[in-house]
Amino acid sequence: MTEAIPQTVLDAALVAKDAVNNLAKQANVANDPFFDLESPLALPEESIVVNHFRRLLGNAITDAPQCNYPEITGDITLLRCLRGRMFDIPVCLDCFRTHIELRIKLGLNDMRDRIVTTHQRKKEASTSTSTPEEEDPHHYTMTDLIHGTIAKKYMYCIPNCGFTPQGHVIIFTPTGQHDTRGLLTELTADQYFEYIMEELVRRQLQLEYLSRKHQRLIKMFQIVDCSGVGLSHVSHTAMLTFTKRIKVVL
């Protein structure tokens, strides 16, 4: 049965969408308002919808452990979900609830707790008053992730190679150098999926931190070097296997 959503909520969502569109027109990005580099945190009209969205989600927000994870149930993430789906409330509800279910099924909450605990221990053990990456304490490289050393050998990228002037994260991916066939000789599809899921969890923590720091909705900008890319990179069994698994969550 389709969930009944109060008309007041649907009306508020339309008002919020119009407000973002109007702001984008002023920034001369009217063709794609959600690509705005300034990407402010919630406008007054959006804050109303965020509150409605929170109430509609109910237990998906208030249940443990996610109620203790600001990068999952905080206002910034709820806003990210709404903007990313153009304030389509039914779609947003389904997407968010599915993510919470998959976190339990795939063990992402345990993974998140392990990452945070390790981060805290490193911070406490450090004798320096500053972090190695002063701009971003959640900075990570491929080899910080589970199975990352092998993934780097065959699927090299730089997950954090810098920031835009506004603070958005820049990712560099030389796709033409990737060898998914080779990757499958050293990792199973399940192991590569673990690697991808850990990066997802780390990225959620990072984007929450940076959004608070810069007081804007921080995004990821991926630079893809397509030099050398051919059909052999996208049309074989290994690549199709990985793509199918990743679509489960992303």
C-alpha positions as CSV (number, residue, x, y, z in Angstrom):
1,M,0.0,0.0,0.0
2,T,1.3,3.4,-0.9
3,E,2.0,5.6,2.0
4,A,-0.4,8.6,2.4
5,I,1.6,11.8,2.6
6,P,-0.2,14.9,3.9
7,Q,-0.8,17.4,1.2
8,T,0.8,20.1,3.4
9,V,4.1,18.2,3.1
10,L,3.8,17.9,-0.7
11,D,3.0,21.6,-1.0
12,A,5.9,22.5,1.2
13,A,8.2,20.3,-0.9
14,L,7.1,22.2,-4.1
15,V,7.8,25.6,-2.4
16,A,11.3,24.4,-1.3
17,K,12.1,23.2,-4.8
18,D,11.0,26.6,-6.3
19,A,13.2,28.4,-3.7
20,V,16.3,26.4,-4.7
21,N,15.5,26.9,-8.4
22,N,15.1,30.7,-7.9
23,L,18.5,30.8,-6.0
24,A,20.1,28.9,-8.9
25,K,18.8,31.4,-11.4
26,Q,20.5,34.1,-9.5
27,A,23.7,32.1,-9.6
28,N,23.3,31.6,-13.4
29,V,23.0,27.8,-13.1
30,A,19.3,27.5,-13.7
31,N,19.7,24.5,-16.0
32,D,20.9,22.4,-13.1
33,P,20.2,24.1,-9.8
34,F,21.6,21.3,-7.7
35,F,25.0,21.6,-9.3
36,D,25.5,25.1,-7.7
37,L,29.0,25.2,-6.3
38,E,28.0,27.5,-3.5
39,S,25.5,24.8,-2.4
40,P,24.2,26.5,0.8
41,L,22.8,24.6,3.7
42,A,19.0,24.5,4.1
43,L,17.1,27.6,2.9
44,P,14.1,28.5,5.2
45,E,11.7,26.8,2.9
46,E,13.9,23.7,2.8
47,S,14.2,23.5,6.6
48,I,10.4,23.2,6.8
49,V,10.6,20.1,4.5
50,V,13.5,18.6,6.4
51,N,11.4,18.7,9.6
52,H,8.4,17.1,7.8
53,F,10.7,14.5,6.3
54,R,12.2,13.7,9.7
55,R,8.7,13.1,11.2
56,L,7.6,10.9,8.2
57,L,10.6,8.7,8.6
58,G,9.7,7.9,12.2
59,N,11.7,4.9,13.5
60,A,14.1,5.0,10.6
61,I,15.5,8.1,12.2
62,T,14.9,7.5,15.9
63,D,16.0,3.8,16.2
64,A,19.5,2.9,17.4
65,P,22.2,2.9,16.2
66,Q,21.6,5.3,13.4
67,C,20.0,7.9,15.7
68,N,23.5,8.4,17.1
69,Y,25.0,8.9,13.6
70,P,24.7,12.5,12.5
71,E,26.1,11.7,9.0
72,I,23.1,9.4,8.5
73,T,20.2,11.0,10.4
74,G,21.3,14.6,10.8
75,D,19.7,17.6,9.0
76,I,22.5,17.9,6.5
77,T,22.0,14.3,5.2
78,L,18.3,14.7,5.1
79,L,18.7,17.8,3.1
80,R,21.1,16.0,0.8
81,C,18.6,13.2,0.2
82,L,15.8,15.7,-0.5
83,R,17.8,17.9,-2.9
84,G,19.3,15.0,-4.7
85,R,15.9,13.7,-5.5
86,M,14.4,17.1,-6.3
87,F,12.1,17.0,-3.2
88,D,10.1,14.0,-4.5
89,I,8.9,12.9,-1.0
90,P,7.8,9.3,-1.9
91,V,11.1,8.6,-3.6
92,C,13.1,10.2,-0.7
93,L,11.2,8.1,1.9
94,D,11.8,4.9,0.0
95,C,15.5,5.6,-0.7
96,F,16.2,6.5,2.9
97,R,14.5,3.5,4.4
98,T,16.1,1.2,2.0
99,H,19.5,2.6,3.0
100,I,18.8,2.0,6.7
101,E,17.8,-1.6,5.9
102,L,20.9,-2.2,3.9
103,R,23.1,-0.8,6.6
104,I,21.9,-3.6,8.9
105,K,22.0,-6.3,6.2
106,L,25.5,-5.4,5.0
107,G,27.0,-4.6,8.4
108,L,27.7,-1.0,7.6
109,N,26.9,0.1,11.2
110,D,29.6,-2.2,12.6
111,M,32.0,-1.0,9.9
112,R,31.2,2.6,10.8
113,D,31.9,2.0,14.5
114,R,35.2,0.3,13.7
115,I,36.3,3.3,11.6
116,V,35.3,5.9,14.2
117,T,37.0,3.9,17.0
118,T,40.2,3.6,15.0
119,H,40.1,7.3,14.2
120,Q,39.7,8.2,17.9
121,R,42.5,6.0,19.0
122,K,44.9,7.5,16.4
123,K,43.8,11.0,17.5
124,E,44.4,10.2,21.2
125,A,47.8,8.6,20.4
126,S,49.0,11.5,18.4
127,T,51.4,13.9,20.0
128,S,50.7,16.6,17.5
129,T,48.2,19.3,18.1
130,S,47.1,19.2,14.5
131,T,45.9,16.4,12.3
132,P,47.9,15.1,9.3
133,E,45.3,16.6,7.0
134,E,44.4,19.8,8.8
135,E,41.6,20.6,6.3
136,D,40.0,17.2,6.7
137,P,40.6,14.8,9.5
138,H,38.6,12.2,7.7
139,H,41.0,12.2,4.7
140,Y,41.8,8.7,3.5
141,T,43.7,6.9,0.7
142,M,42.9,3.6,-1.1
143,T,45.3,1.7,1.2
144,D,43.4,2.8,4.3
145,L,40.4,0.8,3.2
146,I,39.9,-3.0,3.5
147,H,41.4,-4.8,0.5
148,G,42.6,-1.3,-0.6
149,T,46.2,-2.4,-1.4
150,I,45.0,-4.9,-4.0
151,A,42.3,-2.5,-5.3
152,K,45.0,0.2,-5.8
153,K,47.0,-2.3,-7.9
154,Y,44.2,-2.8,-10.4
155,M,41.7,0.1,-9.9
156,Y,43.9,3.0,-9.0
157,C,42.3,6.3,-8.1
158,I,42.9,9.2,-5.8
159,P,39.8,9.4,-3.6
160,N,41.0,12.7,-2.0
161,C,43.3,14.7,-4.3
162,G,42.2,18.2,-3.3
163,F,39.3,20.6,-2.8
164,T,37.5,23.2,-4.9
165,P,37.7,26.8,-3.6
166,Q,34.3,26.1,-2.0
167,G,35.6,23.0,-0.2
168,H,34.1,20.3,-2.4
169,V,36.1,17.1,-2.5
170,I,37.9,16.3,-5.8
171,I,38.4,12.7,-6.9
172,F,40.8,11.6,-9.7
173,T,40.1,8.4,-11.6
174,P,42.4,7.2,-14.5
175,T,39.8,4.8,-15.9
176,G,42.0,3.7,-18.8
177,Q,44.5,2.2,-16.4
178,H,41.9,0.0,-14.7
179,D,42.1,-3.8,-15.0
180,T,39.0,-5.4,-13.5
181,R,40.0,-8.8,-14.9
182,G,43.2,-8.7,-13.0
183,L,41.4,-7.5,-9.9
184,L,39.2,-10.6,-10.0
185,T,42.3,-12.8,-9.9
186,E,43.1,-11.5,-6.4
187,L,39.8,-10.4,-4.9
188,T,36.4,-12.0,-5.0
189,A,33.4,-9.8,-6.0
190,D,32.3,-9.9,-2.3
191,Q,35.7,-8.6,-1.2
192,Y,35.7,-5.8,-3.7
193,F,32.2,-4.9,-2.5
194,E,33.5,-4.7,1.1
195,Y,36.1,-2.2,-0.2
196,I,33.4,-0.1,-1.9
197,M,31.2,-0.2,1.2
198,E,34.0,1.0,3.5
199,E,34.6,3.9,1.2
200,L,30.9,4.8,1.3
201,V,30.9,4.8,5.1
202,R,34.1,6.9,5.2
203,R,32.8,9.3,2.6
204,Q,29.6,9.8,4.6
205,L,31.6,10.8,7.7
206,Q,33.8,13.1,5.6
207,L,31.0,14.9,3.9
208,E,29.2,15.5,7.2
209,Y,32.3,17.0,8.7
210,L,33.2,19.2,5.7
211,S,29.6,20.4,5.3
212,R,29.6,21.6,8.9
213,K,33.0,23.1,8.6
214,H,32.2,25.1,5.4
215,Q,28.5,25.7,6.2
216,R,27.5,24.4,2.8
217,L,26.4,21.1,1.3
218,I,29.7,19.7,0.3
219,K,29.8,17.4,-2.7
220,M,32.2,15.2,-4.6
221,F,33.7,16.2,-8.0
222,Q,35.2,13.4,-9.9
223,I,37.8,14.0,-12.6
224,V,37.9,11.0,-15.0
225,D,40.9,10.5,-17.3
226,C,39.5,8.4,-20.2
227,S,42.8,8.0,-22.0
228,G,43.1,4.4,-23.1
229,V,39.5,3.5,-22.4
230,G,38.0,0.9,-24.7
231,L,35.2,-1.7,-24.9
232,S,37.5,-4.1,-23.1
233,H,37.1,-2.0,-19.9
234,V,33.4,-2.3,-19.8
235,S,32.2,-5.3,-21.6
236,H,33.6,-8.3,-19.8
237,T,32.3,-10.6,-17.0
238,A,34.4,-9.2,-14.2
239,M,33.3,-5.6,-14.9
240,L,29.6,-6.6,-15.2
241,T,29.9,-8.6,-11.9
242,F,31.3,-5.6,-10.0
243,T,28.7,-3.2,-11.5
244,K,25.8,-5.4,-10.5
245,R,27.0,-5.7,-6.9
246,I,27.6,-1.9,-6.5
247,K,24.1,-1.1,-7.8
248,V,22.7,-2.9,-4.7
249,V,23.4,0.2,-2.6
250,L,24.5,3.1,-4.7
